[in-house]
């Protein structure tokens, strides 16, 4: 077997949606809002899957695809999720805890010494 055949055997695992797609390239998660991963093939799940040799990202259910994105669009989504949403909008996950800490401290000034809120 030539080196080229070996390379194609290693990287060519996605053949037209067959069952040879590794489990790590398809994410099944609960459709109950919990976002927990569920067993592969579960009919009561949402699916995020890599397709077309990793060039596309597909979203849907095991019965129906809702949307797919090519590599350029996935890069834009990744940039948005990491930089614009997680870093700038959420401050690395600190924005919400900081806000509620400040809100708690702000409301403390309105409490009477008895612990009840003044009206």
N, C-alpha and C positions, 0 to 999 in steps of 0.2 A: 504494500500500500504506500503510495507517495505521500509526501508531507502535505501536499495540497488536498488530497483526499481526507487526511486526518483533520486538517483545519476545517474543511467543510463539514465534517462529521461533528466537530465540537460546536461550531457556531450556527449550523443549520438545523436547529431543533424545532422551528415553528413551521409546520407544513400545513397551510390552509386550515388552521383551526383544529387540527387533530389533537388527540389526547396526549401527544408527546410534549406539549408545552409544559415546562416545569411549573410546579405549584407556586414558586416565588414570584413568577411574572404575572400572576392573576390573584387579585385580592377579592375575597368574598366577605361582605360585612352585613350586619343585621339591618333590616329595613324598619326596625322599631324605634329608631332615633338614638339608640345607645351607641352606635358606631363600633360595636364589638365585632371582631372577626368571627365568621361562622365556617362550618365545614365546606370544603370544596364541593361544588355541585348542588348546594342547597338551593331549592327553588324559591325559598322565602328570603332572598338576599339581593343586595345590589352588588355589582361587579365593576371593578376597574381592571382593565387588562391591557397588556402590551400586545401589539399585533404587527404584522408585516415586518418581521425581523427586528422588532423594537423601534421601528420608525414611527409608529402611530400609537396613540393612547385612546382606548375605547371605554365608554361609560354606559352602564345599563343594568339589565337583569339577565339571569340565565336564559330567559325567553325572548328578550327584546333589547336591541341596542338603541340608546337615546342620542348619543353624541360621540363623535370621535375627533381627534386632533392630530395634525401632522407634527413632525419634529420641531418646526419653527414655532408653531403655536404652543407646544408643550414647553419650549424654552421661555416663551413670554409668560405663560402661566406660572412656571417655576420662579422666574424673577419676581413676578407680582406677589406670589405667596411668601417667598422668603424675605424680600426687601420691603416692598410696599405694605404688605399686610402684617407680617410678623415683626419686622424691625420698626418700621415707621408708624404703623397704626396701633400695634399692640405693645410697643416698647419691649420686645423680647419677653412678653408675658407679664411684665411688671406694671403696665398701665392700670389695669383693673384693681390689683391689690393696693397700689399707691392711692388711687382715687378713694377707695373705701376706707383706708386708713385715715386719710385727710378728712373725709366726711365724718367719721367717728369722732375724731379730735375736734372738729368744728362744732358738732352737736353737743359735745361735753360742756361747752361754755354756756349752754342754755339750760343745763340741768341744775336743779336746786340741790342744796346739800343733802336733802332727804333722798335724792336719787330719782325724783319725778321730774318730768319735763314741764317747764314753766309755760303758762298760757298767756 
